[in-house]
C-alpha cells in the first residue's frame, strides 16, 4: 500500500512538472515574440493597437480618442523621433509636439516608446508607466517643451501640457491632464 501511495505521488509530481514546463515554454515564446517585434510590424502585446495609417482617413483622430483603455499605439512617424519624446498625433501620423504651435493644442499626445525614422512605425504610450529614461528628477511633474523634450520646470507662457510624473530617475507615469494656454502678454 505504501509503495502504491509513493507511486501515485510521483506520478502527480511528474504531471505537475510537465504542466509547469509547458507553461514555461509558452511564456518564453510570448517573450520572444514581444522582444522580436519590429517597429515596422504590428505589435504583439494585447494592450497595443496597430492602426494602419492613411491620409484619406480623416476620422482616425476621433477613433483614437474613443479608445479609453488603450495604453499604447503604433502609428507612422512623420519625422525622425527619438525615445521619450512628447509627440502629437495628427491624421494618423506622429510628429514631435511643439508647444508654440497652437494647432497642436487639441491633438492627442503621447510619449514615444521607441525611436523611428520618418515613414516607419513608432510605438507611442498614451497611458501607463514608461521605463528607460535617464536623468529624470524623481517625484516631479514633467511638462512638454520644444522639440518634444520634457522638463520638470513648468513653462511660464504659451501652451502648457503636462506629460507625466517621475517615480524614479528612469520611470515616468503618464499624466496628460494639465492642458491650457497662458497669455503671452
SULWO-V740053 format. One line per field, one symbol per residue. phi: phi as a letter, one per 20 degrees, with the letter a starting at -180 (. if undefined). psi: psi as a letter, one per 20 degrees, with the letter a starting at -180 (. if undefined). burial: # if it has 16 or more other C-alpha atoms within 10 Angstrom, else .. Layout:
phi = ???
psi = ???
burial = ???
This chain:
phi = .ffffffffffffffffffffffgfffffffffffefefecffeffeddedfebfeefefgfffffefefdbbdcfeeafcegnefcddclmcdcffcfeeffegeefcbcfecebegndfcecedaoeddofcmfefmcfdcfcglmfcbeefgebnedcfcrceebfcccefbdfebadefee
psi = gghgggggghggggghgggghghggghggggggghjpqijrpqiqhjpppopqpiinijhghgghinhjphqqprppirpprqjqpqqooljqpqppoiiniiigjqprappirqqqpirqqpppirappqirqjqpqlqpqqpaqkjrqqiopqirbppoqhrppiaiiqppqnkhoorpqpj.
burial = ......................................#..###...####........##..#.....#########..###################....##.##########.#.########.##.....##..######..#####.....############.######.........
